[in-house]
Amino acid sequence: TRTNHSTVAQAVVQTLMSYQVDFANVVVFDTDNASYMKKAFTAVLTALFPNAVHITCLAHITNLIGDTFKAPFGGVNDFVRNFNQQFYQAGGRKHRFLTFLRTQVAADTPGADKQKTVSMAPNPIATRWMCWYDAVIYHNQYLKYYADYFKEEMVQSSQAPASVRDLKAFFGNENAVEELRLQLLFISEECKRFTVLNDFLQSRRPVALKAIDILTRLKRDLEAHQMMEE
């Protein structure tokens, strides 16, 4: 069954009736920002729940901000996707990558235990908000090791997939790598204002009293950037 404002409203009403909740006692209708959720309230539920207000999810809003922010970085998005494709059904390659990366990190930080914290790159999926930025921050940290890794991987794997061959070729283009490096660095620094906010808003603790101040700062920062661009 297709979800729309009518099916949502029906489900809400049926649920309340099954638990014998008086409609007058409903004070909040809390949802994400989907248009059918808004219409379910304005077109149907607001007449049934005289004391209710509709509150939309602030974390969902910040996730939409994150989606808008990353839109111009198509090259970075392609890189993140292609990087993860090389590990699809490739357990041996995952092991070689982690071994290589941990060795390089250990060599750069003698006496430290940082190599033990090295993990696989995050794999962005639509159902996990902001995880694309986790991947970008990861690649920003380890990008300098990738060229040597792909050279070794081409030697180790006699039948390297197209993703590995393409990435090796990419890292042979110094201008393209430098452009990627600058974009990864920029995104990693600038995304913090809304990734941290998103984590904060998804907390299980009450955050309403602090949220307005944080959202005001975010709005001010975004407006300042817009003014600079103009």
Secondary structure, DSSP 8 states (H G I E B T S, - for coil): ----HHHHHHHHHHHHHHTT--GGG--EEEE-S-HHHHHHIIIIIHHH-TT-EEEE-HHHHHHHHHHHHHTT-HHHHHHHHHHHHTTTT-HHHHHHHHHHHHHHHHHHSTT--GGGG--------TTSTTHHHHHHHHHHHHHHHHHHHHHHHHHH-TT--HHHHHHHHHTT-HHHHHHHHHHHHHHHHHTHHHHHHHHHHT-SS--HHHHHHHHHHHHHHHHHHHHHH-
